[in-house]
Amino acid sequence: MKIKRHPFLLHSAIALTAVFLGCQEDLNIAEFADEYGEYQSELRIEAILDVVDPMSSVVRVDRSIVVTDTTIFNGRDDDGDWDVRYDDVGEDGMKADDEFLEPDEGEDNGLPDPGEPHVDELDEILPQIHDSTLTVVLKDLTTGRTYDFTWHTLADSFTVTTDVQEDLVEVNGEGQLIEMITYGAYKPVAFDDSVAFNHEYEFVLTDNGRRISARVYPLPPAVFELEDHILVDDTLQIVAGGLQWFDWTTVPEATVHWVLVEEILGPDTVETVTSHPSAPVDQREDGTWVSRDILSLYFPGLYRWTISVPSRAYGAYVYSQLPLRDEQVSNFRDQDGNVVLGIAGSAAATTQYVRILPL
């Protein structure tokens, strides 16, 4: 089984959930039941063609829900990962202290309660909203080839970092609990071709006779420019201090990308240093975009830079503040031309290792 994280997919897939879970204002959701009583569940689709490793392409399909759905938000620890040492903090989700916060309902009672960590969390909610019943294919419209996708319960993953009590710093040395969340999606059955940048692709999903489709125009990955740097095997070597950087370039159509920087702490230990969207700093006469990272801002150690370049529609989807139903955001349509929530796009990742040496 191969688990691979797609930074753009993670950002868009959990953004709405993060906003919901991060809300601190107390609201009685029963007050909204009448307003959304006639709401009908609908699909939300994210289909990503992996340009560099096509077998890691992923199509995630979820059914939308309302916050009054108590079959999903049931106020219980359904998967048994609630921990009395870290999570018994009461309905406000915060541990009481001697200065500002008094104990609230459910705190230190030895039981998982609504509002506490690991109660109605992402890895409990996600399996309940996935839809594994669709037929999914990817078509190369240039050659006519079709690639079948099949459902995988453990298709992709992301990490969630939670702050815990200061006296529990043994969790990772910084008072944080780091968890990997897996989720289900459709993956290719086989993909024996490379992705062609001059080809047009189309994701097609069939849901009880309803045809939903979106076209994808993949862009190539970024290219690191390392001619003026010292390389040992495949690793860039640089001494800490001073104003030192390295550049990468993208094609004229690639106006946005995602930067993931990880520190390699051991053979099986990798820690995310930064993960963020980015834009180029300069453009050359031929239209090529130039981006840059300042290496002297990082402490000595071994790092891995991963630059992900999305197709234009996918990049606009992640950055846009428009409603998901806006036709400028979603490129999915059903056979009647109706907008379907979500996005189909491509992502091309390239990686460079950098060792920063002490002075």
ChimeraX attribute file (.defattr): number of C-alpha atoms within 10 A of each C-alpha:
attribute: neighborCount
match mode: 1-to-1
recipient: residues
	/A:1	6
	/A:2	8
	/A:3	12
	/A:4	13
	/A:5	14
	/A:6	21
	/A:7	22
	/A:8	23
	/A:9	23
	/A:10	14
	/A:11	17
	/A:12	17
	/A:13	18
	/A:14	14
	/A:15	12
	/A:16	11
	/A:17	14
	/A:18	12
	/A:19	9
	/A:20	11
	/A:21	12
	/A:22	9
	/A:23	9
	/A:24	9
	/A:25	7
	/A:26	7
	/A:27	9
	/A:28	9
	/A:29	11
	/A:30	10
	/A:31	10
	/A:32	13
	/A:33	15
	/A:34	9
	/A:35	9
	/A:36	12
	/A:37	10
	/A:38	8
	/A:39	12
	/A:40	10
	/A:41	11
	/A:42	12
	/A:43	16
	/A:44	20
	/A:45	22
	/A:46	21
	/A:47	27
	/A:48	25
	/A:49	28
	/A:50	22
	/A:51	24
	/A:52	17
	/A:53	14
	/A:54	21
	/A:55	19
	/A:56	20
	/A:57	24
	/A:58	26
	/A:59	25
	/A:60	23
	/A:61	22
	/A:62	23
	/A:63	15
	/A:64	15
	/A:65	15
	/A:66	16
	/A:67	14
	/A:68	17
	/A:69	11
	/A:70	9
	/A:71	9
	/A:72	19
	/A:73	16
	/A:74	13
	/A:75	17
	/A:76	20
	/A:77	19
	/A:78	16
	/A:79	12
	/A:80	11
	/A:81	12
	/A:82	19
	/A:83	13
	/A:84	13
	/A:85	12
	/A:86	16
	/A:87	25
	/A:88	24
	/A:89	26
	/A:90	23
	/A:91	18
	/A:92	19
	/A:93	18
	/A:94	20
	/A:95	20
	/A:96	16
	/A:97	9
	/A:98	7
	/A:99	6
	/A:100	6
	/A:101	10
	/A:102	12
	/A:103	16
	/A:104	15
	/A:105	13
	/A:106	19
	/A:107	22
	/A:108	17
	/A:109	12
	/A:110	13
	/A:111	17
	/A:112	26
	/A:113	24
	/A:114	19
	/A:115	21
	/A:116	26
	/A:117	23
	/A:118	24
	/A:119	24
	/A:120	22
	/A:121	19
	/A:122	17
	/A:123	16
	/A:124	19
	/A:125	17
	/A:126	19
	/A:127	16
	/A:128	13
	/A:129	16
	/A:130	19
	/A:131	19
	/A:132	18
	/A:133	12
	/A:134	17
	/A:135	17
	/A:136	23
	/A:137	21
	/A:138	22
	/A:139	18
	/A:140	18
	/A:141	13
	/A:142	11
	/A:143	10
	/A:144	8
	/A:145	11
	/A:146	15
	/A:147	15
	/A:148	16
	/A:149	23
	/A:150	18
	/A:151	21
	/A:152	16
	/A:153	13
	/A:154	15
	/A:155	22
	/A:156	24
	/A:157	15
	/A:158	18
	/A:159	13
	/A:160	11
	/A:161	10
	/A:162	11
	/A:163	14
	/A:164	18
	/A:165	14
	/A:166	11
	/A:167	8
	/A:168	16
	/A:169	14
	/A:170	11
	/A:171	14
	/A:172	10
	/A:173	10
	/A:174	12
	/A:175	16
	/A:176	18
	/A:177	17
	/A:178	14
	/A:179	11
	/A:180	10
	/A:181	15
	/A:182	19
	/A:183	18
	/A:184	23
	/A:185	24
	/A:186	26
	/A:187	23
	/A:188	21
	/A:189	12
	/A:190	12
	/A:191	16
	/A:192	8
	/A:193	9
	/A:194	12
	/A:195	21
	/A:196	15
	/A:197	12
	/A:198	10
	/A:199	13
	/A:200	16
	/A:201	27
	/A:202	19
	/A:203	23
	/A:204	20
	/A:205	23
	/A:206	15
	/A:207	13
	/A:208	9
	/A:209	10
	/A:210	11
	/A:211	14
	/A:212	21
	/A:213	20
	/A:214	21
	/A:215	21
	/A:216	25
	/A:217	20
	/A:218	26
	/A:219	24
	/A:220	23
	/A:221	23
	/A:222	24
	/A:223	17
	/A:224	18
	/A:225	13
	/A:226	13
	/A:227	8
	/A:228	7
	/A:229	12
	/A:230	12
	/A:231	15
	/A:232	10
	/A:233	8
	/A:234	10
	/A:235	15
	/A:236	18
	/A:237	17
	/A:238	20
	/A:239	15
	/A:240	19
	/A:241	16
	/A:242	10
	/A:243	9
	/A:244	13
	/A:245	13
	/A:246	17
	/A:247	16
	/A:248	17
	/A:249	20
	/A:250	23
	/A:251	18
	/A:252	14
	/A:253	14
	/A:254	21
	/A:255	19
	/A:256	21
	/A:257	26
	/A:258	20
	/A:259	20
	/A:260	17
	/A:261	19
	/A:262	18
	/A:263	22
	/A:264	18
	/A:265	12
	/A:266	9
	/A:267	6
	/A:268	6
	/A:269	8
	/A:270	13
	/A:271	13
	/A:272	13
	/A:273	12
	/A:274	11
	/A:275	16
	/A:276	12
	/A:277	17
	/A:278	14
	/A:279	15
	/A:280	18
	/A:281	11
	/A:282	12
	/A:283	15
	/A:284	10
	/A:285	6
	/A:286	8
	/A:287	12
	/A:288	16
	/A:289	22
	/A:290	22
	/A:291	19
	/A:292	17
	/A:293	14
	/A:294	12
	/A:295	20
	/A:296	16
	/A:297	13
	/A:298	13
	/A:299	16
	/A:300	19
	/A:301	14
	/A:302	18
	/A:303	24
	/A:304	19
	/A:305	19
	/A:306	20
	/A:307	26
	/A:308	25
	/A:309	28
	/A:310	31
	/A:311	26
	/A:312	20
	/A:313	20
	/A:314	30
	/A:315	23
	/A:316	18
	/A:317	22
	/A:318	18
	/A:319	13
	/A:320	12
	/A:321	9
	/A:322	13
	/A:323	12
	/A:324	17
	/A:325	15
	/A:326	12
	/A:327	15
	/A:328	14
	/A:329	23
	/A:330	25
	/A:331	22
	/A:332	26
	/A:333	19
	/A:334	16
	/A:335	11
	/A:336	9
	/A:337	10
	/A:338	12
	/A:339	19
	/A:340	22
	/A:341	22
	/A:342	25
	/A:343	28
	/A:344	25
	/A:345	27
	/A:346	29
	/A:347	30
	/A:348	23
	/A:349	23
	/A:350	15
	/A:351	16
	/A:352	16
	/A:353	20
	/A:354	23
	/A:355	22
	/A:356	20
	/A:357	14
	/A:358	11
	/A:359	8
